[in-house]
């Protein structure tokens, strides 16, 4: 049986070359560092989901969401994990506002790309950082939605509501 497609969104927030990450408390990707994000609620647009999840996980009010990339995240064969369509947005926030971990984030922090390379992150985060580096270098061309390799148990635990 094919798992149902679950829509989710996340927010890339950059400040002085550092990216905002949360260490997730909930599946999927429990205990991994990721951009703030989560599942869409009924009737939400992907942009609304990104802004809501950013606020819930960090207390930051997002503005001006711009679609950066879309990922199709397939579950590991033989699991009951969900099949996700993840929309990733670049989002602006008040530069003076402080990020504070919400109830579903173990911690929040601002990390340089080279620091993120040493953290446990889902494949979509590593891919986004590569794409962001190409943008900074002026050599980014969007190839359309990315289908990342099947998630392994090291990337994801059993799916539960965010």
TAJORA-V387213 format. One record per residue. SS is DSSP state (H for helix, E for strand, C for the rest). BURIAL is # if it has 9 or more other ideal C-beta (glycine too) atoms within 8 Angstrom, else .. Layout:
BEGIN
SS/BURIAL, SS/BURIAL
END
This chain:
BEGIN
C/., C/., C/#, C/., E/., E/#, E/#, E/#, E/#, E/#, E/#, E/#, C/#, E/#, E/#, C/., C/., E/#, E/#, E/#, E/#, E/#, E/#, E/#, C/., C/., C/#, C/#, C/#, C/#, C/., C/#, E/#, E/#, C/#, C/#, E/#, E/#, E/#, C/#, C/., C/., C/., C/#, C/., H/#, H/#, H/., H/#, H/#, H/#, H/#, H/#, H/#, H/#, H/#, H/#, H/#, C/., C/#, C/#, C/#, E/., E/., E/#, E/., E/#, E/#, E/#, E/#, E/#, E/#, E/#, C/#, C/#, C/#, C/., C/., C/., C/., C/#, C/#, E/#, E/#, E/#, E/#, E/#, E/#, E/#, E/#, E/#, E/., C/#, C/., C/., C/., C/#, C/., C/#, C/., C/#, C/#, C/., C/#, E/#, E/., E/., E/#, E/., E/#, E/#, E/., H/#, H/., H/., H/#, C/., C/., C/#, C/., E/#, C/#, H/#, H/#, H/#, H/#, H/#, H/#, H/#, H/., H/#, H/#, H/#, H/#, H/., H/., C/., C/., C/., C/., C/., C/., C/., C/., C/., E/#, E/., C/#, C/., C/., C/#, C/., C/., C/., C/#, C/#, C/., C/., C/#, C/., C/., C/.
END
